[in-house]
Amino acid sequence: MKKKYWTIIVGGGPSGMAAALELYRAKKDFILIEKCSAIGGLSKTLIFKEKELEFRTDIGPHRFYTKNDHIDKLVKGLTQEKLLVVKRSTRQFIDGKFFDYPINSKQILKNLGIMMVTHIIVDYFLSVIKYRLLKKPIITFYDYAVANFGKTLANFNIINYTEKIWGMPTNSLSADWAKHRIKGLSLLSVIKKIVEDNLFIKSKSEIKTFVETFFYPEIGAGFIYEQIRNNIERGGYDILLNRYPTKIIHDNYQIKAIQLNVNGDSEVSIGLEYLIESITITDFLNLLYPSPPKHILEAASKLHYRSQVYLFLTIDLPKITEDQWIYFPDKDVPFARISEMKNFSCSMSPLNKTSLLVEFFCNREDKMYNLGKEELFELVLPYLERYGFFKRKDVRKYYKFKGYKDYPIYDLTYQSNLETIKRYLDAFENLYYIGRPGRFEYTSQDQSIEMGVNATKSIINKYENKIY
Ligand SMILES: Cc1cc2nc3c(=O)[nH]c(=O)nc-3n(C[C@H](O)[C@H](O)[C@H](O)COP(=O)(O)OP(=O)(O)OC[C@H]3O[C@@H](n4cnc5c(N)ncnc54)[C@H](O)[C@@H]3O)c2cc1C
């Protein structure tokens, strides 16, 4: 380790790794520091070995999809022929019935019945009157869902799942999350899509949820970031794993150095010209030395996060479903989503074996977050057996892992608190706070990659403009 680097990157998730790739390509001096024992952040792929067998899973499967040509090219260049095009197959389990996605209109009519379908359509038009003609403001997620789908459909499969994810009523959530998640989606766009599908018209829709194919690296989403790591390390640059800053020293709105833990208790100070970091924004503020003003820390304490628990089961069957994801919006089912990794890529499980990832959303203080893996397994098994996926005897092993602060919660005050914090951080001339945790933004991996690329471009521009 040197005493000073041109740029220090803290955080080796997609945003930090993308920033590192661009710095490596521009032949600039940098080091990347990651607190975990592996890079990839939330987009890493975990490997579970059972003797000679190898099962792989993402931390919640990660499809790759982007509208940005530069990011598309970048990822395809890194993964080449190892990037598969996967046809999307998803289902939802609501009120004891499975619903296919892409949408199957006959199945919807059969499962819901004509009365319910009529109710959905009438309610939708009532919402159009209320929100479009009478201009009722759309402030909360509840408003957004009802305005775009009508009360009956919103309650049937949007509001319940959203409340399961966030653990709070949708009228306490900002409409901003809907804009991230289901932008452009409405009952009208769903009907248009059904008509197009039935008439075999190729849809021109830009709505992310309607995308019927996506990219997936053959051996898991983490492959993208392992490829970046291989490039960087081959170029002679360092990635420091299991290291994290204990202090970020600043003066007069300039980050001067970071203090780093090395080997347990001892610490070392490293100087820098620029800092790119994707630490959770609240954690970052707490590392600043001297501490930020009280009102900034107060604003940070009002930003909240949702965490996740995962149960990964390895199964002695060649296949369980045809789906990549199955969603469970009903609140009486304890988990939110299951995924069969083999349906993303057959290389994710050994031959004639498969696996299932079960995802739970919770808060850190919830009982669920601290359940043992046996308790979690016993909790989910009756449901999975009842739905006909497999029997207890088919399960080889199961593993539990947890996420912490995975989902930034867009509640009704997050925006004003975030703006207060950003006004403060934006004053630091040589600081680039990026990524999902760094900006408290609900990003997908392509958006985080883009932030990393842009941070590096902006540093290089700034540097070149300073010199000439
Ligand atoms: C369940 C789930 C499913 C998802 N599905 C998809 C999907 O299908 N498609 C998609 O595109 N995206 C998906 N995402 C989103 C995707 O995971 C994120 O957008 C992406 O990983 C964010 O990258 P990032 O670099 O911004 O942050 P992160 O991935 O969170 O990376 C941040 C990194 O910083 C490190 N770090 C944190 N604190 C410190 C510290 N103090 N010191 C050093 N290092 C630190 C962390 O260990 C981590 O490696 C999903 C996310 C989740 C949770």
The ligand as an ORCA input file, in Angstrom:
! r2SCAN-3c Opt
* xyz 0 1
  C     -32.780     -8.912     -3.692
  C     -32.241     -8.015     -4.757
  C     -32.497     -8.303     -6.091
  C     -31.999     -7.476     -7.090
  N     -32.260     -7.796     -8.395
  C     -31.699     -7.049     -9.374
  C     -31.880     -7.423    -10.736
  O     -32.551     -8.404    -11.064
  N     -31.277     -6.659    -11.685
  C     -30.506     -5.562    -11.375
  O     -29.950     -4.943    -12.288
  N     -30.343     -5.185    -10.092
  C     -30.916     -5.894     -9.082
  N     -30.728     -5.533     -7.773
  C     -30.005     -4.278     -7.482
  C     -28.478     -4.460     -7.467
  O     -28.127     -5.426     -6.534
  C     -27.867     -3.143     -7.063
  O     -28.343     -2.114     -7.901
  C     -26.344     -3.106     -7.177
  O     -25.702     -4.186     -6.561
  C     -25.900     -1.814     -6.512
  O     -24.520     -1.671     -6.681
  P     -23.768     -0.595     -5.799
  O     -22.354     -0.648     -6.121
  O     -24.485      0.685     -5.982
  O     -24.025     -1.049     -4.290
  P     -23.738     -2.431     -3.556
  O     -23.990     -3.572     -4.448
  O     -24.486     -2.365     -2.282
  O     -22.183     -2.359     -3.265
  C     -21.647     -1.567     -2.230
  C     -20.328     -2.189     -1.804
  O     -19.730     -1.365     -0.801
  C     -19.206     -2.208      0.216
  N     -19.127     -1.422      1.457
  C     -20.151     -0.989      2.212
  N     -19.678     -0.320      3.283
  C     -18.335     -0.340      3.187
  C     -17.284      0.189      3.988
  N     -17.543      0.855      5.119
  N     -16.012     -0.002      3.589
  C     -15.733     -0.691      2.441
  N     -16.686     -1.216      1.649
  C     -17.982     -1.034      2.016
  C     -20.204     -3.339      0.299
  O     -19.668     -4.481      0.954
  C     -20.482     -3.574     -1.184
  O     -19.558     -4.468     -1.746
  C     -31.233     -6.327     -6.744
  C     -30.975     -6.039     -5.401
  C     -31.477     -6.865     -4.408
  C     -31.205     -6.545     -2.968
*
